[in-house]
Amino acid sequence: MFKKSLVATAIVALTASFGAQAQIQVDPALEAYQPVSGVSGNLKSIGSDTLNNLMTLWAEGFNSAYPNVQIEIEGKGSGTAPAALIAGTAQFGPMSRPMKAKEIDDFEKRYGYKPTAIRGAVDALAVYVHKDNPIQCLTMQQVDAIFSKTRNGGLDRDIRTWGDLGLTGEWATRPISLYGRNSASGTYGYFKEVALFDGDYKDEVKEQPGSSTVVQGVASDIAGIGYSGVGYRTADVRSVPLSTDGGASCYDAVAEHAVTGDYPIARFLYIYVNKNPNQSLEPLRAEFIRYVYSRQGQEAVVRDGYFPVLKPLADADLKEFGLLK
């Protein structure tokens, strides 16, 4: 049987006490952001394409409080974040996956301490099909057999056509057209780990440079299927409900199923920061992090289609940065 990811399990533990508040609503316990004096300078963010829109929304909100701050955002994939932080060319490294052990080791070799992560939002990684595709549910084993040539999920047969999934009529012989991300993407790595059970992608997957281009590809290809963050959903595609195995219920990529762990491809979205544990953050980075965890910052999360974090998690991360008031 498919096991819930560790990320989903962590989300459950952090949100269980909030019950109905784990919908797409900002936790009312989060405080509104209040600007302070003495904040100026330049910030650069290099990393995840999935987080590009959200980083832009956070930057715009932060700029409304501090018009003289200049923020530059570059989203070419999560794999670009660690190198930028190590080189000092970026102050923030957004990633749609946790840093790998080697990336952390490389950072620690340079600075003598590990990077610190902001868990700024929760994402459900959706499996998208064309809006006219009638498929109602997929098991994780089927998703694996669709995208993977190794089938580590355990299905005993390859899946090549929509008829292999039980569709009839004109769909029965229609070949499945695969869309995915490139290997620099954290989404690529996370989908490989969770949906492909650490297997290998099929050679036929059409690798795309960004989250939005995956959705665009599926939207323009009636036989298409692809994976991308739930924040990139459009009217021309729909997300397919997923089940952990053939006997389990199907759950769509929506907030209540992501935070309970019933939707099997949920994850945190991270921003990594170079924080010396023996020094306080300067006001510029400190206030940006506070903004992310403010009511306005989490309203931006909802506006971008992702799921907000709750105050216990925000407080835990602010404490980690020495910013809990």
Beta strands, then each sheet from edge to edge (+ up, - down):
strand 1: 42-47
strand 2: 70-75
strand 3: 92-95
strand 4: 116-130
strand 5: 138-139
strand 6: 177-181
strand 7: 206-208
strand 8: 224-229
strand 9: 237-239
strand 10: 242-243
strand 11: 266-273
sheet 1: 1+ 2+
sheet 2: 3+ 11- 4+ 8- 6- 7-
sheet 3: 3+ 11- 4+ 9-
sheet 4: 5+ 10+
end
